[in-house]
Amino acid sequence: MDACDARIRAYKNGKTFDQCRDIAKSMNPDFKKHIEDKGKITWAEILDLAGHDEIIYKLTLKFLRRDGYDIGNHKIPEVKKF
């Protein structure tokens, strides 16, 4: 049976989902430090620092929300502490 295995699918630049998740996790301490120093970080800044890789960008927001940050919405596109 020829089927795609979602666990090994290549995303941007040939990275697997697990690799993208690890990259997003490794970027979060820098984003948290930025939020502590400046009070917030915009979605545009996160996207730029993620190299315009949507998977890493979305996972980064997911992990920040999981860690207790307000990730905003389409009207307020910024991440800050609750």
N, C-alpha and C positions, 0 to 999 in steps of 0.2 A: 504494500500500500504506500503510495507516494503522498505524503502529507507534510506540511510545514510544522516544524517543532518550534513553538513560540519561545522556548527557553534558549534557543541558539540562533534566533533570527538576528541578522546583522542590521544595526541601525546606522546612523550617520558615521562615516569614517570606518565602517566595518566593525564597530563595537557591539558586543552582545548587551542584552538588557542588564545582566548582572554587572558588567563593567560600567555601564551608565549609572547604575544605582550606587556603585562604589565611588565613582567620581563625584556624584551629587553629595554623598555623605561626607566626602573629604573636603568639599567646598563650604559646607555649612558652618564650621567654626569661624571661618573668615567673615561670612555674612553676619553671624551672631556678634562678632567683635565690632563690625561696622555699625550694627544696630545699637549696641551698647554705647559706642562713641558718639554717633550722630543722631540717635533716636529713631531712625528709620532707614530703609533702603527701598528704592523703587523697583518695580518689576522690570523696567527697562535696564537698570544697572545689573540686575541678576541675569537677564537674558544676554547682555553684552559679556559679562564675566563667564557665562556658560558657553561662550563661543557660538551663540545663536543655535545651539543644539536644543530642540524642543523637549526631548525626553529628559535631558539633564535638568533643564529649566523647570519642568513640571515636577520632577522628583524632588528638586531642591525646595520648591514651595510646599510640597507634601510633607517633607521632613521638618521644615520650619513650623508648619501648623502642628505637627505631631509633638514638637518640643515646646509648645505653648505660646507661639507667636501669632499675632493677628495678621493674616496674609492679605487682608483687604478684599476688594471686589472690583468690578469693572469701573465703578465710579471713583474709587479710591485705590489706585494701583500701586500700593506700597505695603511693605511689611514693617510692623513695629511690635513692641511689647504690649501685652494686654494691660 
